[in-house]
Amino acid sequence: MTTLNAIGNKAGGLHVVVIGSGGGAMAAALKGTEQGARITLIERGTIGGTCVNVGCVPSKILIRAAQIAHLRRVSPFDAGVSTSRPAIHRSKLLAQQQARVDELRQAKYENILQSTPAISVLHGEARFKSASSLVVRLIDGNEHALTFDRCLIATGASAAVPPIPGLMDTPFWTSTEALASETIPPRLAVIGSSVVALELAQAFARLGSQVTVLARRSLFFRDDPAIGEAISAAFRAEGIDVLEHTSASQVSHANGEFVIATPGGEVRAERLLVATGRAPNTDQLGLDVAGVEVNQQGAIVVDPGMRTSSANIFAAGDCTDQPQFVYVAAAAGTRAAINMTGGDAKLDLRVLPAVVFTDPQVATVGLSEAEAHRQGIRTDSRTLSLDNVPRALVNFDTRGFIKLVADAGSGRLLGVQAVTPEAGELIQTAALAIHHRMTVHDLADQLFPYLTMVEGLKLAAQTFTKDVTQLSCCAG
């Protein structure tokens, strides 16, 4: 075994080990070098982590391709624009998808690592030996011992597999296999009711699969009930079979077919996608030896400065008990690096925008009515249907709504839930309004460009004091 004490340590100074190479890890490594630290980055798999390789980037490419296919087949303008039945060449789409993934990984991860002398990269699997040392089993089988001044754990998460009898004996898909599939199955069953399950369910349906979604409760059951109702209606309108309050009791696979047993009967499909959440990648790290506390789900418990229960060990991203978004991971990694090098930075997650890339999209920020009530806040809420939004009317697509949740006493905006086409493009305006403690009256008084979807926020705010159906189309 070779012992490495602060790789690249010829110049002296703080040595920081970063375990992982995804968004949180890279943000921390780069910020750490800015702060004068020398970084050893350890990656057991592909550089770049989940988002660029098997998550955000390839999924959004697939979703966009599916949207184009859908619009060629059907749109609100079919009476005047001829439609066609598109031929789906999945192998070509996959090649295009993978080429962009490779390009982004090279430009945003590999090239940056190679051009930053203060960062050394080890390819292998890390395991703690103490609160200040670890061992890396390299891909060639050799081991290196490493001591550090500070360590950041940014190992991400992997698909969680529910304990359904028979499931582990079948060739089911997680999102990773679904995104890499070279074919579009004739029938696809999807177990799950949230982001990954529903994004991929709709994409595969639009590319030609007959899709059945099995949701143990309702869709998006953790959110405002109107969100799940709106997406269920949109899916069913596209021919997706949504089975709510339906649990799989047994899964089997024979002769190229899955059979999923449910209380309401059997669901059969050529492929089965299981997307029921993600579990933190922490069980192989030896965290107990290092004194790092985890919760019941195995997620590392961190404070707002990304400090763990072990003094010199920090954590960021999906392996922690923070929300599993890559932009949260990156922000956490940056703040962890500041704190590891003597600073005092905190991550404020009180105003956290989130987007689901279904069609219509789902975008939320701040508190729902239920969340506000659990905090003892009296609310005043308004829901604006999209037939009151000029952009939606000229698009001939009025699916969805925009809902504003305000404090009943002051009118201060507390939360926004939107189900609209391109909802993700309006939610940051809502986030900024909440961050700056604007009231709905402040929001209603702002200038919004006409015929934009974000104008719906102004119109929704105006409903607190006006009947917007009685306003001219661009009344202030």
C-alpha positions in Angstrom: 0.0 0.0 0.0 1.3 3.4 -1.0 0.6 6.3 1.5 -0.2 9.7 0.0 0.0 12.6 2.4 -1.5 15.6 0.6 -1.0 14.8 -3.0 0.6 17.7 -4.8 1.7 19.1 -1.5 5.1 20.5 -2.5 3.9 24.1 -1.9 2.6 23.3 1.6 -0.9 24.4 2.9 -4.3 22.9 3.4 -5.1 19.6 1.8 -8.8 18.9 1.0 -10.0 15.5 -0.2 -13.3 15.5 -2.2 -15.0 12.2 -2.7 -17.1 12.4 -5.9 -17.0 14.4 -9.1 -20.5 15.6 -9.6 -22.0 19.1 -9.3 -21.3 19.5 -5.6 -17.9 17.9 -5.7 -16.7 20.0 -8.7 -18.1 23.3 -7.2 -16.2 22.5 -3.9 -13.0 21.5 -5.7 -12.9 24.7 -7.8 -13.8 27.0 -4.9 -11.3 25.2 -2.7 -8.5 26.0 -5.2 -9.6 29.6 -5.3 -9.2 29.7 -1.5 -5.6 28.3 -1.8 -6.2 24.7 -1.0 -4.8 21.7 -2.8 -7.5 19.2 -3.7 -7.5 15.4 -4.1 -10.6 14.4 -6.0 -11.7 10.7 -5.8 -14.1 9.2 -8.3 -15.0 5.5 -8.4 -17.0 5.8 -11.7 -17.4 8.2 -14.5 -16.3 11.8 -14.0 -19.2 14.2 -13.8 -21.6 12.3 -11.5 -25.3 11.8 -12.1 -26.6 15.0 -13.6 -24.5 15.3 -16.8 -24.1 11.5 -17.4 -27.3 9.7 -16.5 -29.6 12.4 -15.0 -30.6 15.9 -15.9 -28.8 16.3 -19.2 -29.8 13.0 -21.0 -33.3 13.1 -19.6 -34.0 16.6 -20.8 -32.7 15.7 -24.2 -35.0 12.7 -24.4 -38.0 14.8 -23.1 -37.4 17.5 -25.7 -37.1 14.9 -28.5 -40.4 13.4 -27.3 -42.1 16.8 -27.3 -41.0 17.4 -30.9 -42.4 14.0 -31.9 -45.6 14.7 -30.1 -46.1 18.1 -31.8 -45.6 16.7 -35.2 -48.3 14.2 -34.4 -50.8 16.5 -32.7 -51.1 20.2 -31.7 -53.8 22.8 -31.2 -53.2 24.0 -34.7 -54.0 20.8 -36.6 -56.8 22.4 -38.5 -54.4 24.7 -40.3 -51.0 22.8 -40.0 -50.9 19.3 -41.5 -49.8 16.6 -39.1 -47.7 13.5 -39.8 -46.8 10.4 -38.0 -43.1 10.7 -37.2 -40.8 7.8 -37.6 -38.8 7.3 -34.4 -35.2 6.2 -34.9 -34.3 5.6 -31.3 -30.7 4.6 -32.1 -30.1 8.0 -33.8 -31.7 9.9 -31.0 -29.6 8.0 -28.5 -26.4 8.8 -30.4 -27.3 12.5 -30.5 -28.1 12.4 -26.8 -24.8 10.6 -25.8 -22.7 12.9 -28.0 -24.0 16.0 -26.1 -23.5 14.2 -22.8 -19.9 13.4 -23.8 -19.3 17.0 -25.0 -20.6 18.5 -21.8 -18.7 16.1 -19.5 -15.5 16.8 -21.4 -16.0 20.6 -21.4 -17.4 21.1 -17.9 -15.6 18.4 -15.9 -12.7 16.6 -17.5 -11.1 19.5 -19.3 -11.4 21.7 -16.2 -9.8 19.0 -13.9 -7.0 18.5 -16.4 -6.3 22.2 -16.6 -6.3 22.9 -12.8 -2.9 21.9 -11.4 -4.1 22.3 -7.8 -6.6 19.4 -8.3 -5.3 15.8 -8.4 -7.7 13.0 -9.4 -7.7 9.4 -8.1 -9.9 6.9 -9.8 -11.1 4.5 -7.2 -13.3 3.8 -4.2 -12.7 5.6 -0.9 -13.3 4.3 2.6 -12.6 6.1 5.8 -10.0 4.7 8.2 -10.3 7.5 10.7 -11.7 11.0 11.0 -8.6 12.3 9.2 -7.6 9.5 6.8 -9.0 7.1 4.2 -8.0 4.4 1.8 -8.7 4.4 -1.9 -8.9 1.1 -3.7 -7.9 2.1 -7.2 -9.4 0.6 -10.4 -6.2 -1.4 -10.9 -6.7 -3.1 -7.5 -4.0 -1.3 -5.7 -4.7 0.7 -2.5 -3.5 4.2 -1.5 -3.8 5.6 2.0 -4.6 9.3 2.2 -4.5 11.8 5.1 -6.3 15.1 4.9 -6.9 18.3 6.7 -10.5 18.5 5.5 -12.8 16.2 3.5 -15.9 16.7 1.5 -18.2 13.8 0.9 -20.2 14.3 -2.3 -21.0 10.8 -3.4 -24.5 11.4 -4.7 -27.4 9.0 -4.7 -28.6 5.9 -6.7 -32.0 4.6 -7.6 -33.9 3.2 -4.7 -35.5 -0.2 -5.3 -38.7 -1.0 -3.4 -39.0 -4.4 -1.8 -41.6 -5.8 -4.2 -41.6 -9.6 -4.2 -40.0 -11.0 -7.4 -38.7 -7.6 -8.6 -35.0 -8.3 -8.0 -35.2 -11.4 -10.2 -36.3 -9.4 -13.2 -34.5 -7.2 -15.7 -36.3 -4.0 -14.6 -35.1 -0.6 -15.6 -34.1 2.2 -13.4 -33.8 5.7 -15.0 -30.3 4.9 -16.0 -31.2 1.9 -18.2 -34.3 3.7 -19.5 -32.2 6.6 -20.8 -29.7 4.3 -22.4 -32.2 2.1 -24.1 -31.7 1.6 -27.8 -35.4 0.7 -28.3 -38.8 2.1 -27.5 -40.8 -0.7 -25.9 -44.3 -1.4 -27.2 -45.6 -1.3 -23.7 -43.9 0.3 -20.7 -45.1 0.0 -17.1 -43.8 2.6 -14.6 -43.8 2.3 -10.9 -43.6 5.7 -9.3 -45.6 8.9 -8.9 -43.0 11.7 -8.8 -40.5 13.5 -10.9 -38.4 10.9 -12.6 -41.2 8.4 -13.1 -43.5 10.9 -14.7 -41.0 12.7 -16.8 -39.9 9.5 -18.4 -43.4 8.0 -18.6 -44.6 10.9 -20.7 -41.4 10.9 -22.9 -41.7 7.2 -23.7 -45.4 7.5 -24.4 -44.8 10.4 -26.9 -42.1 8.3 -28.6 -44.5 5.4 -29.1 -44.9 3.3 -26.0 -48.2 2.4 -24.5 -47.5 3.5 -20.9 -49.2 2.5 -17.7 -48.2 4.4 -14.5 -48.7 2.7 -11.1 -48.9 5.2 -8.3 -49.1 4.0 -4.7 -51.0 7.2 -3.9 -51.8 10.0 -6.2 -49.4 11.7 -8.6 -47.1 14.2 -6.7 -48.9 13.3 -3.5 -46.5 15.4 -1.4 -47.5 18.6 -3.2 -50.7 20.6 -3.5 -53.4 18.1 -4.7 -54.3 20.3 -7.7 -50.9 19.5 -9.2 -51.4 15.8 -9.3 -54.9 16.3 -10.6 -53.7 18.5 -13.5 -50.9 16.2 -14.5 -53.2 13.1 -14.3 -55.7 14.8 -16.6 -52.9 15.8 -19.0 -51.5 12.3 -19.1 -54.9 10.6 -19.6 -55.6 13.0 -22.5 -52.5 11.7 -24.2 -53.5 8.1 -23.7 -51.3 7.3 -20.7 -53.0 5.0 -18.3 -52.7 6.4 -14.8 -53.5 3.9 -12.0 -53.6 5.9 -8.7 -53.7 4.2 -5.3 -52.3 1.1 -7.0 -49.4 -0.9 -5.5 -47.5 -3.7 -7.1 -47.7 -6.8 -4.9 -45.6 -9.1 -7.1 -43.5 -8.8 -10.2 -42.4 -11.6 -12.6 -40.8 -11.8 -16.0 -41.0 -14.5 -18.6 -40.8 -14.8 -22.4 -39.9 -11.1 -22.7 -42.9 -9.9 -20.7 -43.3 -8.4 -17.2 -46.4 -9.3 -15.2 -47.1 -6.9 -12.4 -49.8 -8.0 -9.9 -51.9 -5.3 -8.3 -55.2 -5.4 -6.3 -57.0 -4.4 -9.5 -55.6 -7.1 -11.7 -52.4 -7.7 -13.7 -50.4 -5.1 -15.7 -48.3 -6.5 -18.5 -45.5 -4.8 -20.4 -42.3 -5.5 -22.3 -40.4 -3.2 -20.0 -40.8 -2.0 -16.4 -39.3 1.2 -15.1 -39.0 1.5 -11.4 -38.6 5.2 -10.3 -39.6 5.4 -6.6 -36.9 7.8 -5.3 -33.1 7.8 -4.8 -31.0 6.5 -1.9 -27.8 8.2 -0.8 -24.5 6.5 -1.7 -23.1 6.2 1.8 -23.1 2.6 2.9 -19.6 1.7 1.6 -17.7 4.7 3.0 -17.1 3.5 6.5 -18.7 6.6 7.9 -19.0 5.1 11.4 -15.2 4.9 11.7 -15.0 8.6 10.9 -17.8 9.6 13.3 -20.1 10.9 10.6 -23.8 10.7 11.5 -26.5 9.6 9.1 -30.3 9.5 9.3 -32.6 6.5 9.0 -32.4 6.7 5.2 -28.6 6.7 5.3 -28.3 10.3 4.3 -25.5 12.3 5.9 -26.8 14.9 8.4 -25.4 18.3 7.8 -25.9 21.8 9.2 -26.4 24.9 7.0 -22.6 25.1 6.6 -22.4 21.5 5.3 -20.6 20.4 8.5 -21.2 16.8 9.6 -20.9 15.5 13.1 -17.1 14.9 12.5 -15.2 18.2 12.9 -13.1 18.1 9.7 -15.6 16.3 7.4 -18.2 18.1 5.4 -20.8 16.8 2.9 -22.9 18.2 0.0 -25.4 17.0 -2.5 -27.7 14.0 -2.8 -25.8 12.0 -0.2 -27.0 14.4 2.5 -30.3 15.2 4.1 -30.7 18.3 1.9 -33.1 18.4 -1.1 -31.8 16.3 -4.1 -31.3 19.0 -6.8 -28.0 19.5 -8.6 -28.2 23.3 -8.1 -28.5 22.7 -4.3 -25.5 20.4 -4.5 -23.4 22.9 -6.3 -24.4 25.7 -4.0 -23.6 23.5 -1.0 -20.3 22.4 -2.4 -19.2 26.1 -2.8 -20.2 26.9 0.7 -18.5 23.8 2.1 -15.3 24.8 0.4 -15.5 28.3 2.0 -16.0 26.8 5.4 -13.3 24.1 5.0 -10.8 26.9 4.2 -11.7 29.0 7.2 -14.8 30.9 6.2 -18.4 30.9 7.5 -20.9 30.4 4.7 -24.4 29.1 5.1 -26.9 27.7 2.5 -30.4 29.2 2.9 -33.0 26.8 1.5 -36.1 28.7 2.5 -36.7 29.8 -1.0 -36.1 26.8 -3.2 -37.6 26.7 -6.7 -38.2 23.3 -8.3 -39.2 22.3 -11.8 -40.6 19.0 -13.2 -40.2 18.7 -17.0 -43.5 17.1 -17.8 -45.8 18.8 -20.3 -47.3 20.9 -18.9 -44.4 21.6 -16.6 -44.7 21.7 -12.8 -42.9 24.5 -11.0 -43.1 25.3 -7.3 -41.4 27.6 -4.8 -42.0 28.5 -1.2 -44.9 27.2 0.9 -48.0 25.4 -0.2 -51.2 26.1 1.7 -50.8 22.9 3.7 -47.2 23.7 4.6 -48.1 27.2 5.7 -50.9 25.9 7.9 -48.6 23.3 9.5 -46.4 26.3 10.5 -49.4 28.0 12.0 -49.7 30.7 9.3 -53.1 31.9 8.2 -53.2 32.1 4.4 -55.1 33.8 1.6 -54.8 31.9 -1.7 -55.9 32.4 -5.3 -55.8 30.0 -8.2 -55.8 31.4 -11.8 -56.8 29.1 -14.6 -54.8 29.5 -17.7 -57.8 30.5 -19.8 -57.2 33.9 -18.1 -53.6 34.1 -19.3 -53.2 35.7 -22.8 -50.1 33.7 -23.7 -52.0 30.4 -23.0 -55.0 31.6 -25.1 -52.9 32.5 -28.1 -51.1 29.2 -27.8 -54.5 27.4 -27.7 -53.2 25.5 -24.7 -54.9 26.4 -21.4 -54.0 23.3 -19.5 -53.0 24.0 -15.9 -53.1 26.9 -13.4 -51.0 29.3 -11.3 -51.7 29.4 -7.6 -50.4 32.1 -5.2 -50.3 31.5 -1.4 -50.1 34.7 0.7 -50.0 35.6 4.4 -53.6 36.4 5.3 -52.7 39.5 7.4 -49.9 41.2 5.4 -50.5 39.8 1.9 -46.8 38.8 1.7 -46.2 36.1 -0.9 -45.4 32.8 0.7 -45.5 30.3 -2.2 -46.3 29.7 -5.8 -47.4 26.5 -7.5 -47.7 26.5 -11.3 -48.7 23.9 -13.8 -48.3 25.5 -17.2 -46.3 25.0 -20.4 -42.8 26.3 -19.6 -43.6 26.8 -16.0 -39.9 26.6 -15.2 -39.4 29.9 -17.0 -41.7 31.8 -14.6 -40.8 30.3 -11.3 -37.6 32.2 -10.6 -39.5 35.5 -10.8 -41.7 34.1 -8.1 -38.7 33.0 -6.1 -37.2 36.5 -6.2 -40.5 38.0 -5.1 -40.6 35.7 -2.1 -37.0 36.3 -1.3 -37.5 40.0 -1.3 -40.7 39.7 0.9 -43.0 41.2 -1.7 -46.7 41.2 -1.2 -49.2 40.1 -3.8 -50.1 43.7 -4.2 -46.4 44.6 -5.0 -46.4 41.8 -7.5 -49.7 43.0 -9.1 -48.2 46.4 -9.5 -45.1 45.3 -11.5 -44.7 45.7 -15.2 -44.7 42.3 -17.0 -44.3 41.9 -20.7 -47.5 41.1 -22.5 -48.0 37.7 -24.0 -45.5 35.9 -21.8 -46.4 33.1 -19.5 -44.8 34.9 -16.6 -47.4 37.6 -16.9 -49.7 35.0 -15.3 -48.0 35.8 -12.0 -49.2 39.4 -12.3 -52.7 38.3 -13.2 -52.8 35.8 -10.4 -51.7 38.6 -8.0 -54.4 40.9 -9.4 -57.1 38.4 -8.5 -56.6 39.2 -4.8 -58.3 42.6 -5.4 -59.8 42.4 -8.9 -61.9 40.2 -11.2 -59.4 39.7 -14.0 -62.0 38.5 -16.4 -63.3 42.1 -16.5 -59.9 43.6 -17.4 -58.8 44.5 -20.9 -56.2 42.1 -22.3 -53.1 44.1 -21.1 -54.5 46.3 -18.3 -52.1 47.4 -15.7 
